[in-house]
Amino acid sequence: MKFKNSTGLITLIIIILASSITLISQSIVTTSLPYYMNDFAISSATAQWTYSIFLLVLGVMIPPTAYITKRFKIKTILITSLILFIMGSVICFLSTGIEMLIVGRILEAMGTGILMPIGQILIFRIMPEEKWGFFMGLMGFLVGIVPAMGPTIGGFIVDSYNWRVIFEFLAIIAVAILILSMLLVNFELETEKYPLDVPSLILSILFCVGLMIGFSNVAEFGFSLTHVILPIVVGAISLIIFVNRQNKIEKPLVNLNVLKNKYFVYGTVFAALLYFIMCGINVVVPLFVQNVAYYSSTESGLILFPSAIVMIVFNFIGPILADKIGIKPVLIASSVINIICFAAMMNYNMNSSFEYLLITQIIRGIGCGLGLSPAITWAMSVVAGDVEDATAINNTVRQVIGAIGSSITVVIMQILANGKITHNQLSVNSFSLTSLMMIVITVILLIITVVFIKNKSDIVDG
C-alpha cells in the first residue's frame, strides 16, 4: 500500500499502538482482584471498583472528544494522554491503599479514553475513502485482541512476580511510546480557538455517569431508589438539558446537527443495538455455562475465548468485505448468522455438550464481529465532513447502550429464573427466553438493514 500522507500514517500507527497498550489496562487487572482484597483488607465489591471505575471514566471521556480535537493539536493530545496514563500507572504501582489505587486507575482511564476516538477521527481525515474500512478494521482488531489478552498477561505477571509489576510493565511501554510520539509525530489537523462550554461538560458527565451507574447497578440492587432509579433519573434529565443546550448555543460541546443525517442515525442505532446484544450475551453466557451447565471456570474460559478471538478477527474482516461487496450484504449476513446462533442457544440445557456450547459461541463471534465495525465505519462515512462530532455521538451512544445491555439482560434472566440462576430447568427456560429476546432485537437489526441501510454510492446518487 502506498500513501501520500506518510506523516499522517506514522501518526495514526503510533496512536493505534498507544490505544492498544492503554486499553490492555482495562482488563489486565481482573486477575489481581484477590490480591487487592488481601493486601488492602477490602471486600470483593470494593476491589471490583478498580475495574468498574476505568469503564466509567472511559464513557465520561467520550463526549468531550469533539471539543478536544477541534481545540488542541494531535501531538499535544497524544502526549498529554500518555503522560496521564503513565502518571496513573506509577500511582497504582506505589499504591498504599485502595483509594490511591483507584485514583491511579482514573488517571489511566482518562489517558485511554481520548485515544481511541482520536484514532477513528484521524482515519477519516487522512486516509482515502477506499482505505477507511481496512484501517477501521485494523484498529478494531488491535484494540480488541490486546484487551482480550489482558487477563492472561496479568495472570502470568501476578503468578511470576506480583500485582504491582503489572503497572510497572504498562508504564515502561507507555514511556517508550511517549518517546516515539515526541520524535515521530509531526502531523496536525487544523485547530481553532474553540471555547469550552463548562455547563455542557458537566451535563455530559452527569448523564454518562448517571445512566451507566444506574443501569449497571440493576443486576446487584434491583430497582433500588438510591442505587438505580435516582442515578438514571439524574442521567436522563441531564441528557435532556444537554441536548437542549447544544441546540441553542453557538459553540456546543457536541454539534448535534449530524443527527439530521438519517443514515448516520440508522448506522448508529444498528451499532448500538448490536453492542447491546454483545454486552448482554457476554455476561449471561458465562453464568449459564458455569451455574446452569455446571462447567468449571476453566472450561468456561475455553468455551468463550475462541468466540472472542473469532469476533475480533471478523471485526477486521467485516469492513474489508463491506468495501468489496457493499455494506447491506455484510450487515444482512451478520444479522442472519446471529439469528441462527441465538436460535441454537435457545436449545441449551443442563447437559449441553462442551462442543455444542463452543461451536454456537464461535458462530456468535462471527455474527457480532461481522456487523459492528462495518456499521460504525458506514455511519461515519456518511457524515465524513463532521467526523469529530459524529465520533463523539456514536461512541457515547454505544457505550451507554452497552452498559444498559449487560445489566438489563442479566436482570431479565434472573427474573425469569425466579431470582436465582442455578442448575435447574427454570434457569434453562430463562436463558432460552433471553436468547429469544436477542432474536427479536436481531430481527429489528435485519429490518433496519433491509429497509434503511444503503450502499454509499446509492446515497450519493439519491
N, C-alpha and C positions, 0 to 999 in steps of 0.2 A: 504493500500500500504506500502511495506517495501522498504527502500532504504539503500544501503550500505554506501553511502556518505552522512551522516547526516549533517556534517558541510557545505557541498555544498548545500544541500537542504535548510538549515536555511538561508544561504547567498542569495539564489535565492528568497526565500519568502520575505526577507527584501527588496531586490531590486524591486520586484513586488509591494510591499507596497509603497516604495519610488516613483516608477514610477506612481502609481495611484494618490497619493496626489499631486505630482508635475504637472502631466498632467491636473488635475482639474483646475489649474490656467490658462490653455489655454482659457477655455470658461467661467469661473466664472465671468470675468469682463464685459461680454457683457451687463448685466443688469445695470451696473454702468455708461455706456457711457453718459447718460443725466446729471448725477451728475458731471462728469468731465467737461462737457461743461459749466455747471452753475458755479461751483467752480473756474474754471480756465479761464472762459470767452473765450472759444475756439469754433471752428466750429465742426460739427459732423465728417467731414473728418479728422480733426486733432485728435479728440478723438478716432477715429477708429484705429489710429496707435498703441494704447495700446494693441490692439488685433492683428493687422497685423504684427507688429514687432516681436511678440512672434513666430508666424508661420514662419517668415523669418529666424530667428535665429535658430529655430529647424532644418530647412533644412540645414543651413550652418554647424551645428554641426555634421551632419551625416558622411560626407566623412572622417574626421579625426578619426573616431571610431576605424578603424583597427590599426592605429598607437598607439592610446591611450591604447588599450587593450594589445598590444604587449610590450609596454614600461613600463606601470605602474601597480601596484598591484590593485586587485579588491577593497580591503578595502580603499586604497588611493583614487581611482576614486570615490567610493561611498561617502566617507566623503567629498571630495572636491566638488562634485556635490551638496550635501545637504547644505554645507556652502555657496556656490554661491547662491543657491535658497533662503536660509534664509536671506542672505545679501540683495538680491533683494527685498524680501517681506518687510523687515524693511525699506528700502529706499522708497518703494511705500507707506508704512504706514505713513512715515514722509514727503511725498512729499509736496512741497510748490508751485510747478508749473508743467506743463505738461512735460517739459524736464526732470525733476527729476523722474517723474513717468515712463517715457519711459526708462530711464537708469535702473531703478529697474526692469522693465519688461524684459529688455535684459539680466540682470543677472539671473532672474528666468528661462528664456528660455535656457540659457547656462547650468544651472544646470540640467534642464529637458532633454535637447537634447541628452545627453550621456547615460542616464539611460536605456531607452527602448532597444537600440541596445545591451547594455551590458547584459541585461536580456536574450535576444534572444541567444546571444553567450554562456552564461552560460548553458542554456537548452541543447544545442547541445554538450557542453563539459562535463557536469557532469551527465546528465540523460541517462539511457539506451535507445536505439533507439525506443523501443516499447512504451516509455513514452513521446516521443517528441510531438506527436500530442496532448496529454492531456494537457501538460504544455504550449504549444503554444496557445492552445485554451483557457486555463485558463488566461494566460497573456492577450490575445486579449479581453477576456470577461471583466476582471477587468479594463484594461486601456481604454476600450470602454464605460463601464457603468458609470464609475466615471466622465469623461468629459461630458457625456450626462446629468448627474445630476447637472453639474456646474451652468448653468443659474438659475435653480430652487433654489439651495443653495444660490447663490449670491443674487437672488431676495429677499429671506427671510431675509438674513443678512442686506441688504440695507434698506428694509422696517422696520425692527425691530431696527436697530442701525444706521450705516452709512457706506459708501463705504470703509472707512479705516479699519473697523473691518474685512473685507474680508481678508486683508493681515495679520492682526494680527492672525486670525484663521489659515491661511496657515503656518505662521512662527512657531506657537506653535506646530502644528502637525509635522512639519518638524524637529523641535528640538527634539521631542520625538523619531522620527525615527533615528535621528542622534545619540542619546544616545544608542538606541538599536544596531545600527551599530557598535559603538565603543566597546560595551560589547560582542556582539554575533558573529560578522563576523570574522571568522578565516580561511576561505577557500581562497586559492590563486591559480591562474593559473600560469604557467611558463612564466616568462618575460625575456626580453633581452634588452641590451643597443641599442635599435633601434633608429637610427638617424632621426630627423625631417627634412624633405626636405621643407624648408620655401617657395621656389618658387611654389612648388606643392600645399602647403596650401593656398597661396594667389590665385593661379589659381582656386582652388576648391571653394573658397569664391566668386570669381568673376563670375564663371559660375553658381553657385547656385543663387546668388543674382540677376545677370543679367537676367537669364531665368525666375525666379519666379516673379520678379518685372515687367519685360516686359510683360509677358502673363497676370499677374494679373491686369495690367493697361488697357488691351484691352477693357474691358467692359465699363470703365469710359472715356477713352480718344480716343477710336477708334484706328486707326493705326498712332498715333502721332509719329513724328520722335523722339522727345525728350523723351517722356514717355514710348514708346513701342518699336519702331524699334531699337533705339540706345542701350538700355539695352539688347535686345535679341541678337543683333549682337555681343556686347561685351561678353555676356554669351556664345554664340556659338563658337566664336574664342577662348575664354579661355578654353572651353571644348576640342576643337581640340588640342590645345597646351598641355593641361593637359594630355590627353590620350597619345599623342606622347612622353611626358616626362616620364610617368610611364613605358612605354615600353623600355626606354633607360637607366634609372638609375638603379643602383644595389639595392638600398633600397627605393622603391617607397612608397609614402604615401598610395596608394591603389594598391595592386597587381592585375592587370587586367587579369592574367593568368586563373582565374576562368571562364572567358568568353569563354575560349576554350572548356569548357564543354557545349555541345549543349543543354543538358537537363536543366541545370541551366538557360541558356538563354531563353528557352521555358517557364519555370516556371516564370521567372522574367517578361517576356513580358506579359504573361497571367495576373499576379497580377497587373502590371502597367496599362494595358488596362481596367481591371475591376475597378481599382481605378479611372481611368479617367471617366468611366461611373458613378461611385458612387458620385464623387465630382461634376460632371456636373449636374446630376439629383438633387442632394441636393440643388443646387442653383435655378434651373428653376422651380421645383415643387412648392415651396412657392410663386414664382412670379405668376404662373398660378392660384394657389388656391386663392390668395388674389386679384390680379389685374384683372384676367380674369373671374374667377368664383364668385368673389365678396364675399368671406367668410372673416370673421374678423380675426385679427391676433391670437386671442384666439382659434378660430375654426381651423385655420391653424395649430396651435401647437398641437391640439387634433388629427388632421389627421396625422401629421408627427411623433409625439412622439412614438406611438406604433410601427411604422415601424423601428424606430431607436433601440428600445428595442429588437424587434424580430431579427434585423440584428446582434446585439451584442450577443444574445443567440445562434444564428446559427454560429456565429464566433467561439463559443466554441464547438458546436456540430460537425461542419464540419471536423476538424482534427481528432476527435474521430471516425467518420464514415469512414474517409479515411483509418485509421488504420485497421478498421474492414473489409471493402469491397474493398479497393483499391482506389487510387487517381482518376483514369479515370472515374468511375461511378459517383463520387461526383462532379467532375467538369462538366461532361455532364449534370447532374441534375441541377446544378447551372445555366448553360447556357440556358437550355430549359425553366426553370422557369422564367428567366429574359426575354427571348423572348416572352413568354406568357404575362408577365406583361407589357412590352413595347407595345405589340400589343393592349392590353386593354387600355393603356394610349393614344394610337392614337385615341380612341373614346371619349376622354374627350371633353366636350363642356361647354358653358357658364352656362348651367343648370344642370351640373353633380351633382348627389346627394352626400351628405356627406358620406353615407355608401359606395358608389361606389369608391369614392376617397380613403377612409380609407382602404377598402379591397385590392385594387390594390397596395397601398403603402406597406401594410403588406406583400403581395406576393413579392414585390421588395425587402423588407428586408430579406426574406427567401433566395431569389436567390443570392443576393450580399453577404450576410453573409455566405452562404454555400460555396462560392468559394474562398474568399480572403485568409483566414488563411490556408486552406489546400494547396493552390498554393504556398504560401510563405514557409510553412514547407517542402513541397516536393522539392522546388528549393534548400533550404538549405541542405536537406538531401543528395542530390546527390553530394555535394561538402563538406561533413562533415569534411574533413581534413583541410579545409581553411575557416572556418565559419566567421572569423573576416573580411576578405576582401569581402567575399560574402555578409555578412550582410550590410556592408557599401554600396556596389554597389546596392543591391536590394532595400534598403531603400531610397537611393538617387534618383534612377530612379523613384520609386513610388511617392516620394514627388514632384519632378519636374513635372511628368506627371499629378499628381493630380491638381497642380496649373494651368497647361495648360488646363485641362479638365473643371474646374469650369469657367474659363474665356471664352474659345472658345465656349462652349455650350450656354452661355448667349448671346454672340455676334451673333452667328448663329440664335438664336431665335429672337433677336432684328432686325437683317437684314431682316429675313423672315416676321417679323411683321411690316415692313416699319419704323423701328426706335422706335416704342413705343408699349410696351406690356400693353394692356388695355382690357376693356370689349367689344370686337368686334370679328367678325368671322375671320378676318385676323390673330389675335393673336391666336385664336383656331387652325387655319390651321398651323401656325408657330410652335406651340407646337407639333402638330401631326407629322410634318416633322422632328422635333428634336427627337421625340420618334422613328421615322423610322431610323434616323441615329444611335440611340442606338441599334436598332435591327441589323443593318448591322455590327456594331462593335462586338455585342454579337455572331453573326453568325461566325465572324472571330475567336472569342474565342472558339467556338464549333469546328471549323475546326482544330485549333491548338491542342485542346484536343484529338480529334479522330485520327489525323494523327501523332502527335509528342509526346504526353504525354504517358508515360508508368509507370506501377507499378514498384516499386523499385526492386522487385525480377526479373522482366523481363529485367531490365537494367543490373543487375549483371550477369544474365545468357546469356547476349549477345543480 
